[in-house]
Amino acid sequence: MNANIFFVIMLLTIGAVSSKRIRYQRCPGRSQGRGEIISVDVTPCDQDPCVFKIGKQETITMKFIPRELVTSANIYAKGIKGSIPIPLPIKRNACQGYGLNCPLKAGVQAELVFSLKIPTFYMLRGEYGLEASMKDQNGNLVVCGKIDLELA
């Protein structure tokens, strides 16, 4: 199972593959963090919420601006079915394999590219939330976002 999200290589509109900027929200019950999400794009996607297909590769690109210097960071991601969180098996180091060049400078836009194959153990199709967060070298929240999606 190769799962390298926030949320990792972006497929830039190739042939029939389409990308869509989708709606996102700040993570419920969390402080704003030390950064600001600018946009979230999903490939392939042609509707909002996006339909993720089990066993297929999905790519999420999040553009954000850190408010402080980030020398290293970790990523955390989970699927949410109803109120049940399901942690995703991903590499934690945000500075390796997600398109980021650490250190990230304060006030400079960065682009995190998260790509994963939806595991087949997600037997329940239907509506899910996907929540991804990034914490800096001190464990402080940089950004956290949540998107709605459908598994088919």
HUWO-V45752 format. One record per residue. N is the residue number from 1. RES is the residue in one letter. PSI is psi in degrees with one decimal (none if undefined). D_CENTER is the distance of its C-alpha to the mean C-alpha in Angstrom with 2 decimals. Layout:
# HUWO-V45752
n=N res=RES psi=PSI d_center=D_CENTER
n=N res=RES psi=PSI d_center=D_CENTER
This chain:
# HUWO-V45752
n=1 res=M psi=113.9 d_center=17.38
n=2 res=N psi=111.2 d_center=15.14
n=3 res=A psi=76.0 d_center=11.50
n=4 res=N psi=none d_center=10.27
n=5 res=I psi=none d_center=4.02
n=6 res=F psi=36.3 d_center=1.68
n=7 res=F psi=none d_center=0.57
n=8 res=V psi=90.9 d_center=9.35
n=9 res=I psi=124.6 d_center=11.73
n=10 res=M psi=132.2 d_center=11.65
n=11 res=L psi=112.4 d_center=14.46
n=12 res=L psi=112.7 d_center=16.37
n=13 res=T psi=88.9 d_center=18.38
n=14 res=I psi=118.8 d_center=20.68
n=15 res=G psi=-121.8 d_center=23.47
n=16 res=A psi=-4.5 d_center=22.53
n=17 res=V psi=125.1 d_center=18.75
n=18 res=S psi=150.9 d_center=17.44
n=19 res=S psi=146.5 d_center=14.40
n=20 res=K psi=132.5 d_center=13.98
n=21 res=R psi=125.6 d_center=12.78
n=22 res=I psi=164.8 d_center=11.90
n=23 res=R psi=143.2 d_center=12.64
n=24 res=Y psi=166.0 d_center=10.42
n=25 res=Q psi=158.0 d_center=12.03
n=26 res=R psi=151.4 d_center=12.23
n=27 res=C psi=132.9 d_center=12.00
n=28 res=P psi=138.3 d_center=15.51
n=29 res=G psi=13.1 d_center=18.04
n=30 res=R psi=151.9 d_center=16.33
n=31 res=S psi=167.8 d_center=17.83
n=32 res=Q psi=-32.3 d_center=16.48
n=33 res=G psi=-179.6 d_center=15.61
n=34 res=R psi=34.0 d_center=16.75
n=35 res=G psi=172.5 d_center=14.63
n=36 res=E psi=127.7 d_center=13.87
n=37 res=I psi=131.9 d_center=10.98
n=38 res=I psi=-46.4 d_center=12.81
n=39 res=S psi=160.1 d_center=10.90
n=40 res=V psi=126.1 d_center=8.00
n=41 res=D psi=145.2 d_center=9.28
n=42 res=V psi=136.8 d_center=9.17
n=43 res=T psi=128.7 d_center=11.80
n=44 res=P psi=146.8 d_center=14.05
n=45 res=C psi=135.4 d_center=14.34
n=46 res=D psi=12.5 d_center=17.52
n=47 res=Q psi=165.5 d_center=17.33
n=48 res=D psi=114.4 d_center=15.52
n=49 res=P psi=153.5 d_center=14.39
n=50 res=C psi=150.9 d_center=13.29
n=51 res=V psi=115.5 d_center=15.08
n=52 res=F psi=134.8 d_center=13.44
n=53 res=K psi=128.4 d_center=16.36
n=54 res=I psi=132.4 d_center=16.95
n=55 res=G psi=-4.4 d_center=17.68
n=56 res=K psi=155.6 d_center=16.09
n=57 res=Q psi=130.3 d_center=13.48
n=58 res=E psi=143.8 d_center=10.42
n=59 res=T psi=129.4 d_center=8.33
n=60 res=I psi=127.9 d_center=5.45
n=61 res=T psi=124.5 d_center=6.65
n=62 res=M psi=122.8 d_center=6.42
n=63 res=K psi=132.5 d_center=10.03
n=64 res=F psi=164.9 d_center=11.35
n=65 res=I psi=114.4 d_center=14.74
n=66 res=P psi=142.8 d_center=15.61
n=67 res=R psi=-14.2 d_center=18.94
n=68 res=E psi=162.7 d_center=20.22
n=69 res=L psi=131.1 d_center=20.46
n=70 res=V psi=107.8 d_center=17.77
n=71 res=T psi=-29.2 d_center=19.59
n=72 res=S psi=160.1 d_center=17.18
n=73 res=A psi=156.5 d_center=13.97
n=74 res=N psi=148.2 d_center=12.24
n=75 res=I psi=142.9 d_center=8.76
n=76 res=Y psi=135.3 d_center=8.91
n=77 res=A psi=145.2 d_center=7.20
n=78 res=K psi=147.5 d_center=9.55
n=79 res=G psi=150.3 d_center=10.76
n=80 res=I psi=118.5 d_center=13.43
n=81 res=K psi=109.9 d_center=16.64
n=82 res=G psi=-116.2 d_center=19.06
n=83 res=S psi=11.6 d_center=19.06
n=84 res=I psi=115.9 d_center=18.38
n=85 res=P psi=138.7 d_center=15.25
n=86 res=I psi=101.2 d_center=14.53
n=87 res=P psi=140.7 d_center=12.85
n=88 res=L psi=138.9 d_center=10.98
n=89 res=P psi=92.9 d_center=12.90
n=90 res=I psi=161.7 d_center=10.87
n=91 res=K psi=132.6 d_center=12.42
n=92 res=R psi=-33.9 d_center=12.21
n=93 res=N psi=106.4 d_center=13.48
n=94 res=A psi=-18.9 d_center=10.99
n=95 res=C psi=1.0 d_center=14.04
n=96 res=Q psi=116.3 d_center=14.66
n=97 res=G psi=4.7 d_center=13.03
n=98 res=Y psi=10.5 d_center=9.95
n=99 res=G psi=3.3 d_center=12.28
n=100 res=L psi=141.8 d_center=13.01
n=101 res=N psi=99.7 d_center=16.73
n=102 res=C psi=143.5 d_center=17.58
n=103 res=P psi=150.2 d_center=19.31
n=104 res=L psi=129.5 d_center=17.32
n=105 res=K psi=143.2 d_center=20.02
n=106 res=A psi=133.3 d_center=20.32
n=107 res=G psi=1.4 d_center=20.25
n=108 res=V psi=125.7 d_center=18.91
n=109 res=Q psi=137.0 d_center=15.83
n=110 res=A psi=161.3 d_center=13.22
n=111 res=E psi=114.9 d_center=10.59
n=112 res=L psi=125.1 d_center=7.60
n=113 res=V psi=118.5 d_center=7.29
n=114 res=F psi=119.3 d_center=5.57
n=115 res=S psi=133.2 d_center=8.28
n=116 res=L psi=153.5 d_center=9.78
n=117 res=K psi=123.9 d_center=12.97
n=118 res=I psi=118.2 d_center=13.09
n=119 res=P psi=145.3 d_center=15.70
n=120 res=T psi=-12.2 d_center=19.10
n=121 res=F psi=-7.6 d_center=19.60
n=122 res=Y psi=77.3 d_center=17.72
n=123 res=M psi=-31.7 d_center=21.18
n=124 res=L psi=112.6 d_center=20.80
n=125 res=R psi=163.1 d_center=19.81
n=126 res=G psi=-158.3 d_center=19.13
n=127 res=E psi=136.9 d_center=16.84
n=128 res=Y psi=163.2 d_center=13.82
n=129 res=G psi=150.4 d_center=11.25
n=130 res=L psi=119.4 d_center=7.70
n=131 res=E psi=129.1 d_center=7.18
n=132 res=A psi=139.3 d_center=5.13
n=133 res=S psi=157.7 d_center=7.63
n=134 res=M psi=130.3 d_center=9.32
n=135 res=K psi=145.3 d_center=13.10
n=136 res=D psi=-174.4 d_center=15.76
n=137 res=Q psi=-20.4 d_center=18.83
n=138 res=N psi=5.3 d_center=20.59
n=139 res=G psi=9.7 d_center=18.06
n=140 res=N psi=140.3 d_center=17.54
n=141 res=L psi=126.7 d_center=14.41
n=142 res=V psi=-58.7 d_center=13.13
n=143 res=V psi=154.5 d_center=10.32
n=144 res=C psi=126.6 d_center=8.86
n=145 res=G psi=156.8 d_center=7.57
n=146 res=K psi=135.4 d_center=8.20
n=147 res=I psi=155.9 d_center=8.65
n=148 res=D psi=145.5 d_center=11.60
n=149 res=L psi=169.8 d_center=12.14
n=150 res=E psi=134.3 d_center=15.15
n=151 res=L psi=131.5 d_center=15.86
n=152 res=A psi=none d_center=18.96
